[in-house]
Amino acid sequence: MSKTKIKVSAVSYLNTLPFLYGIKNSGLIEKIDFEQDIPSVCASKLLNNEVDIALVPVAVIPLMNESYIISDYCIGASGKVKTVLLLSDVPLNQIESISLDYQSRTSVNLIKILAEKFWNIRPEWKKTEKGYETKIKGRNAGLIIGDRTFHLKKNYKYVYDLAEEWEKFTKLPFVFAAWVSNKPIDEEFTKEFNKALRYGLENIEKVVSEFYLAFPGSRIDMNKYFTQYISYELDDKKREAMNLFFKELNEMQQVSSQA
């Protein structure tokens, strides 16, 4: 009987391209069942045991019955991240409502923590669905994550980078997504998995070349994005930041449940 392949789900955003390159070009792809999804779907699949490992928004981790961070790599930022933004026609103190991106739980929780603890604003929070980007105007601001931000931010007078705002107040980087399993994973596979991710990060120039071959008209400086805005090492400072985020999230949820 053939061994069942480990099921892996990864986010299908540009910031994940180095990881995808490593998985697909290191030989690992032949040994796994691999899927690409938006962050909320990655999270749902991991929570529902539809996959074994996923690159998930870190806000999902406290919701899991069993969780293991299996990699020393993540999607993080020290300072600006460029692709998790609050876009607005008016400054923070004039915002009355914020439309929340439906694609990621972490960014939604992060903006609520920033609003409550650091910006001191009390906007109405609006749930959204596909197409909500066209309704961000006036005193209704919008949280936008992912590749859409590259083209939308030029339309707004006020652009707040959530990773930069977090660092401004906490003096720490931020972790948006981590590689998490919902069960113990074989140590040898974990080593091979991390080796594949590292292979991608060591070949950023090839990742960038592949991007421009696929999108020859793009004006995005992908090399700068990968090397200056996305921080892939899950180091001690990022782990400290993750723990602080979990603490703030828990406090916010306790206050909300008592309201």
N, C-alpha and C positions, 0 to 999 in steps of 0.2 A: 504494500500500500504506500502511495506517495505521501510525503510529508505535507501537511497543510501549510500553505504560504501565509506569512504574516501580512495582515491587511494594513495599509498605510494611507492616510489622507493628508494632503498638503494644500495650503492656501494657494489659490491661483492668481496672486497679485505679482506685480513686477519685483517687489522686494524679495520674493521667494526664488527668483530665477537662479541665483547661485546654488541654492540647495537642490533645485530641480536638475540643474546641469550635473551636479555631483551624483545624484541618484541615478540618472539616466546614462552617465558615461563612465561610471566606476565598476559596472557589472552588477550592482545591487538590484537594479530594476528587474533582472531575470529571476530574482529570488523572492519577490514580494508581489502582492496584489496592490497596485498603486492607483489612487484616485486623486483628482484635483477639484476643489470646491471653494466656495466663498467661506470666510471664517465661521459664520454661524452654522453652516452645514457641517464643516469639520467638527465643530463642537458637538452638534447633535449626534453625529455618527459615533463619536467617542463615548458620549454619555449613554447612548443606547446600545453599546457593544456591537455596533455594525462594523467597526474597525478596531484594530489592536493598538495602533499608534496614530497620533495626529498632531499636526502643527496647529495648536488651538489658542484662541484668546485666553490669556492667563486667568481672567475672571471666572472661567469655567472650573478651574481646579478645585476651589472650595465646594463646588456642587457635586463632586465625584465621590462615590463610595470608596473607591480605591484609586490612587493616582501615583504615578512615578514620573519625575522629570528624567528622561533617559539620555539627554544630550547636553553637552557644554556649549551648544549653539542655540541662538534664539533670533527673534526679530525684535531688536531693541534700538534705543537711540540715546545719545548723550547730547542734549541740546535739541536743535530742530530735527524733526523727522521728515517734514515736507508733505507727508501723505495722511496725516490725521489732523484735520483742521476744523475750526469753527469759523464759518464764513458769514459775514454780516454787512448790511448797509449802514449800521449804526454802531457806536461804541458799546462796550459791555453794559454800562449803567443804563442804557436806553433800550436794551433788548427785553422784549416782553415774553417771547416764546422761542423755543429751540426745537427744531425738527431733528429727531435722532436717527442716525443711520441704522438701518435694519440689518446691516451685514456683520456687525461685531459687538459683542457684549462688553468687552474690555473698554473700548473707547467710550461707550455710553456711560459706563460706570465712572470712568476717569473724568469725563466732563461734569458729571454730577458732583463728584468730590471737589473738583476745582471751583465750581460755582458755589458750593456750600461753605467750604473751608477757606478758600483763598480769594475768590473774586467777590464774595459777599453779594451775590445776586440770587433772586428767587424766580426764575422764569417758569412759564408753563412748559412742561415737557410733552412733545408730540410724537407719537408713534408714526412710522412711515411705511411706505411700500415703494416699489419701483416707480421712478418718475418724479419722486418728491423734490428732486433737485431744482425743478423749474418753479417751485413755490417758495423759494428762499428769497424774501424781499421785505423791504420796510423794517418793521420791528420784529419780524420773525426770522431769526438766524437759523443756520443749519450746520449740524455736525456731518462732515463728509470724510470718509476714509477711502484709502486705496487709490487706484490709478486715475479715478475720475478727478481727483484734486488737481492734477497737472493742468487740466484744461479749464477748470471752473474758477480757480482762485483769482484770476485776472478780472473777473466780473464784479469783485466786491472791494469796497473801500477798506474794510477791516478784516484782517486775516490773523487768527490766533492759532499758533502751532501748539497742540496740546502737550507734546513732549517737552518743548521749550518752557511752557508755562509750569509744568510739573517740576522741572529742574530749577526754575527760578525760585520756587518756594521751598523745595525740599533739599536742594543741592545734590540730588541724586539723578542718575539716568532713569530710563523707564523701559520696562519689558512689555511689549504688546502681545507677543505670542511665544510659546515654548513647545518643544517636542515632548509630548506626554503620552504615556501608555496607561491603560486601565487594568493592567495585570502585570505581574513580574515578567520580564523579557530576558531570554537567554543572554548571558554575558558576552558570549562570542558574537552573537548577532548585534548586540549593542555596540561593540567595538567596531564591527564592520559598518554599521549604520553611521556612526560618528566619522569614520574614515571617509565614507562617501560624501558626507556634508563638507568635511574639510577639503576634499578634492575639488569641490565646486568653488569654495572660497579661495582656494589657491589658483584658480583659473578664471579670475574675474575678467581679464582681457578677452578670453574666448567667449565668455557669457555675453559681454558687451557686443562683440562682433556678431554673434548669432542674433542678438536683438535687432541690430541695425540691418542685417540681411532680411529679417522678417518685416521690419518697419523702416524702410529706407528713407521715408520722408520725415521721420520723427525728429523733433528739436529738443527732446529731453536729453540732458547730459547724464547718461546712465552710469558712466564710470564714476562721476562725482557723487551721484545718488548712492551707489553701492558702497563707496569708500569713505564718504564724508557724512552722510545722513543716516544710513542704516548701520547699526553697530551689532555685529553678529555674535560676539563672544559673550557667553553667559558667565560673567566673572562675579567676584564677591560683591562688588558694588551693585550690580544688577540684582543679585539675589537679595541683598539688603533692601533694595527698592521694591522688589516684589513683595517681600514680607510687610513693608510699610503700606503698600497698596492694599494688601489683604486686610491689614489692621483697620485702615481707613474705611474700607468697604464694609467690614463687619460692623463698625460703629455707625456708619450711615444707615445700614439696614436695620440695626436695633432701634435707632431713633425713628425710622420710618414705620416700624411695626408698632411703636408706642403712640404714634400720632393718631 
